[in-house]
Amino acid sequence: QVQLVESGGGLVQAGGSLRLSCVASGNIFSIKAMGWYRQAPGKQREPVATITTTGTTDYVDSVKGRFTISRDNAKNTVYLQMDSLNADDTAVYYCMADWLVLLTNSPRRSWGQGTQVTVSS
């Protein structure tokens, strides 16, 4: 099992910055990728940024150049640095981990509890 705990959300003015953190625990060596999703009111949950165990990253077009996903393997933690925030970034942000069940290699996905990011304009 993999558990995720998020922190770092809050209220910020347009143009400001926030950094989200996600700490993973459990079968951490089974994790193949981690990332951040977000869901705004009335919209579908969308992937924002992902990072693999080899360090490959990917971003949704709307955040490229503004957001940076990174990891600290020693702390089992993934971060999302968000700069130049605007009102369209307002959403609940969820940490995600894709992992494999030991021995069977069955794929599973774990989610954090979500953290609210509100950008005032």
C-alpha positions as CSV (number, residue, x, y, z in Angstrom):
1,Q,0.0,0.0,0.0
2,V,1.1,3.6,-0.7
3,Q,-0.2,6.5,1.3
4,L,0.1,10.2,0.4
5,V,-0.1,13.3,2.6
6,E,-0.3,16.8,1.1
7,S,0.4,20.2,2.4
8,G,1.1,23.8,1.2
9,G,-2.2,25.1,-0.2
10,G,-3.6,28.4,0.7
11,L,-4.7,31.9,-0.5
12,V,-2.4,34.0,-2.7
13,Q,-2.7,37.1,-4.9
14,A,-2.3,36.9,-8.6
15,G,1.3,36.8,-9.6
16,G,2.4,35.2,-6.3
17,S,3.8,31.7,-5.6
18,L,3.1,28.6,-3.6
19,R,4.9,25.3,-3.1
20,L,2.9,22.1,-2.5
21,S,4.4,19.1,-0.8
22,C,3.4,15.4,-0.9
23,V,5.0,12.8,1.3
24,A,4.7,9.1,0.3
25,S,4.8,6.2,2.7
26,G,4.3,2.4,2.5
27,N,5.7,0.4,-0.4
28,I,7.7,3.4,-1.8
29,F,9.9,1.2,-3.9
30,S,6.8,0.1,-5.9
31,I,6.1,3.7,-7.0
32,K,6.6,4.2,-10.8
33,A,5.4,7.8,-11.1
34,M,4.0,10.6,-9.0
35,G,2.2,13.8,-10.0
36,W,-0.2,16.5,-9.3
37,Y,-3.8,16.8,-10.5
38,R,-6.3,19.6,-10.0
39,Q,-10.0,20.1,-10.1
40,A,-11.7,23.4,-10.4
41,P,-15.5,23.9,-9.8
42,G,-17.5,22.5,-12.7
43,K,-14.5,21.0,-14.4
44,Q,-13.0,17.6,-14.7
45,R,-9.9,16.6,-12.8
46,E,-6.9,17.2,-14.9
47,P,-3.2,16.2,-14.7
48,V,-1.0,19.2,-14.0
49,A,2.5,17.7,-13.7
50,T,4.1,14.2,-13.4
51,I,7.5,12.8,-12.7
52,T,8.8,9.3,-13.1
53,T,11.3,7.4,-11.0
54,T,13.9,8.2,-13.7
55,G,13.2,11.9,-13.4
56,T,11.2,12.4,-16.6
57,T,8.7,15.2,-16.2
58,D,5.6,16.3,-18.1
59,Y,3.3,19.3,-17.7
60,V,0.0,20.5,-19.0
61,D,0.4,23.3,-21.5
62,S,-1.3,25.9,-19.4
63,V,1.4,25.7,-16.6
64,K,4.6,25.2,-18.7
65,G,7.2,27.8,-17.7
66,R,5.3,28.6,-14.4
67,F,5.2,25.3,-12.5
68,T,8.0,23.0,-11.6
69,I,7.6,19.4,-10.3
70,S,10.6,18.0,-8.4
71,R,11.4,15.2,-5.9
72,D,13.5,14.4,-2.9
73,N,14.1,10.7,-2.8
74,A,15.7,10.8,0.6
75,K,12.5,12.3,2.0
76,N,10.1,10.4,-0.2
77,T,8.6,13.8,-1.1
78,V,7.4,15.4,-4.3
79,Y,7.0,19.1,-4.7
80,L,5.1,21.4,-7.0
81,Q,6.5,24.9,-7.2
82,M,3.9,27.3,-8.6
83,D,5.0,30.7,-9.7
84,S,3.1,33.5,-11.5
85,L,-0.2,32.2,-10.3
86,N,-3.4,33.5,-11.8
87,A,-7.1,33.0,-11.1
88,D,-7.4,30.1,-13.5
89,D,-5.1,28.1,-11.2
90,T,-7.7,28.2,-8.5
91,A,-8.6,24.5,-7.8
92,V,-8.2,21.6,-5.3
93,Y,-4.9,20.1,-6.0
94,Y,-4.4,16.3,-5.5
95,C,-1.2,14.3,-5.2
96,M,-1.1,11.0,-7.1
97,A,1.1,7.9,-7.1
98,D,1.1,5.1,-9.6
99,W,2.5,1.9,-8.1
100,L,2.7,-1.8,-8.5
101,V,1.5,-4.5,-6.0
102,L,4.4,-6.6,-4.9
103,L,4.9,-10.0,-6.7
104,T,1.8,-9.6,-8.9
105,N,2.8,-6.3,-10.4
106,S,-0.8,-5.3,-10.5
107,P,-1.1,-1.5,-11.2
108,R,-2.7,0.7,-8.6
109,R,-3.2,4.5,-8.1
110,S,-3.2,6.3,-4.7
111,W,-4.5,9.8,-4.1
112,G,-3.8,12.4,-1.5
113,Q,-6.6,14.1,0.4
114,G,-6.4,17.3,-1.7
115,T,-5.4,20.8,-0.8
116,Q,-7.2,24.0,-1.8
117,V,-5.3,26.7,-3.8
118,T,-7.1,30.0,-4.2
119,V,-5.7,32.8,-6.3
120,S,-7.3,36.2,-5.9
121,S,-7.5,38.6,-8.9
